[in-house]
Amino acid sequence: MDFLQYPLALIVMLGGLITFHELGHYVAARASGVRILRFSIGFGRPLWSRVDRRGTEWVVTAIPLGGFVRMLGENEPGEVPLAVPLKPEDKDYSQLSVGWRLIISAAGPVANFILAALIYWVLFIAGTPTLAPMLGEVDPDSALGQAGLTRYSEVISVDGRRTQDWQQVNLALADRMGESGSIVIEARQPGAEAGRFEIPITDWHKGEKDPNLLGSLGFTAAAPALVGEVLPGGAGERDGLQRWDLISAVNGQPIERWGEWVDVIQRSPGDVLEVELLRRGQPLTLQIVPNAAESEEGVTIGYLGVAGHFYEMQYGPFAAIPAAIGETFEKTLFTLGVLKKMVMGAVSVENLSGPIMIAKVAGDTASAGWQYFIGLAALLSISLGVLNLLPIPILDGGHILFALVELVRGKPVPEKVQIMATQVGLVLVGGLMIIALYNDLTRLI
């Protein structure tokens, strides 16, 4: 059953993203008045089909990884019989204006960007608490150590980009692959003022396969027992705990992680605990007695009324709209930047991933929780939108390019040129798919 979650996650995620992409084409085509012959989810032998009153055949096939919208008059291989006779108002795709063909071609990628923004909107409304990106043990000889960063420093920003979790740190660092100069990190010790640290780089990870961005600089993650919030009226406030207190031991037993601290408190309702901590770098000992509380399972547990150092990006429905759009825009720029560096050779094509790795990551995120799963879906939706806008024949970007050339010339691109360009596009896309699959297999081996 564990094995099945990977192909199922791939089908749900990638199949859903491509279907939404094709729905973008469908909605734009419907608006143009062109007759839509078939909307297919996937490829291969049809498992289910239905013809609607407008004469569009809706098909679900045996291989649900892909899809297409076929319109009357398109230069597509094969013929789709008319399930419903043509009506006088039905238009032929080849007779549409250049403007409508541009809109139909662009509608698929636009749908992917809209889907990503919708996902981020949902995530921002739901809110996802994440532990702040704090450093574990820092090797003095590492790049971080030489820059002056120490254990339990919180990474506030990288190159001016706010970082509230490790994913944001990793994405900010990925923007610097193949570059030279300095990575500027803003960091602080608990409760202290933030400092600025510069790490010099030269052709950083240029052309490397699977670069370890965090590890190469000496980043290690920590989740210390750091008090991020003290709730009013709780046992923590009563017994003297303050924000930024760093718990080091309880009754002489060392405490390294927040989870260990929570376990001790929950096991000790009404017990007197001797808590050793650091407050603004100075050692201090407190006597703390957790209150008794009842868990959801009806078990009596200890409760202090304190929270760890978490960030939770949560917004109301209206405030989440610009936040979601901004997140989509930022991730789109990041994807474009990586593609540019890949073309220029700063990022190796060995970092391309295909369906095997997508299935693995999708399956892993599905196990981690729905927020992580749909967050990955948003990133892949943006990647799908960007890739389809590339000016390569057979992709939407190629159709847009032909339409723009026609708009400038005042007449269509010659059919022979289109055929030749399509063949080149097939070779390019096919080659990229082969490289991605090869990369997937080598990672597994």
C-alpha positions, 0 to 999 in steps of 0.5 A: 500500500505504501508503494501505491501512494507514489503513483497515485500521488503522481496521477492526482497531482500531475493529472490534476495540473494538466487537466486544469491547464487544458480547462484554460484552453477550453474556456478561452476556446468556448469564448471564441465560439470555435467548435470543440471536438474533444476534451481528453483527460490523459492519453491512450484507450478511452475508459469513459466518454460522454458527449455534451449538448454542444457536441464536445466529447469528454473523455477519460483515458487509461493514462491520465498523465496529460490531456488535450483540447481538440478544436475544429480546424486544428492541424492535428494528427488523426480525425475526431468524428462529429458526435453532433452535427455542426451548427451555423454558429460553430467556428473553425479554429483556422478561421479565428483572428490572430488575437483569439488564437493568441488568447487560446494559446496563452489561456493554458499557462495562465490557468496554471498561474491562477491555480497556483495563486488559488492554492496559495490563497487557501494556504494563507487562509488556513495558516501553516505554523513552521519553526523558525530557521535556527542554526544547529551546531556551527563548524567554525571552519565552515563558511557560516562559522567564518562569517561569524554565525553561531549556534541558535542564530535565527536566519532572518533574511538572505540577500534581503528576502525575508526567511521564515522557514527553511524552504524560504532559506533554500529558495533564496540560496538557489537564486545565487547558484552559478554566481559570484559575489557575496551572500548577505545573511541577516541573523540574530541570537534569541532576543538580540538585535539582528546582525549582517553577515557576508559570505563570499562566493565564486561561481557558486555550485556552477554546473553541479549536479544536485548541489547541497546549498545548505550543507556547503555553507555549513547550515544545520537546522535546530529546533531548540526549546526556545520560548516564543510566546508566553500566554497571559494567565498561564503557569509559564507567566506565573512562574517567571518564564519570558519570551526568548528564554532558551531551556537547557535542562529540566531536573538536571536532564539536558533539553536539546529540542522543543519536542523534548521540552513539551514531552517533559511538561506534559508528563508532569502535571502539578510537579515541581520542575527545576528548569535551567535556561539562558535569558539574554545569554545569562544562566538562570534557574526557575521552579516551574509547576505545570498546570493540569489539563485534559487532552482530547483523549481525556488524559490529564497532562501538564500545561504551561501556556507557552509556545515555541518560536513559530511563524504562521503566515495566516491572513483573512480571505481578502488580505490573502489575495495580494499575498497569494498573488505576490507568492505566485509572482515570486515563485514564477521569477524564481523558476524563470531565473533557474531556467535562464541559468540552466540555458547559460550553463550556470545550473546543470541540466542534471538537476532536471527532474522527471515523473519518477522524482515527481512521484516520489516527492508527491508521495512523500508530501502526501504523507506529510500533510495536505498543506505540503501536498498542495504547496508542491502542486502550486510550485509544479503548476507554476513550473508547468505554466512557465515551461509551456510559455517557452517559444518552442513549437508544439508548446503553447509558447510556440503557438504564441510565437507563430501568432505574433509573427503572423501579427507582424507579417500580416500573413501566417507563417508558411506551412513548411516552416511550421512543420519544420519548426514543429519537428525541431520542437519535438526533438527538443522536448523529447530530448529534455524528457529523456534527460529528465528520466535519465536523471531520475533513474540515476538518482534512484540507482 
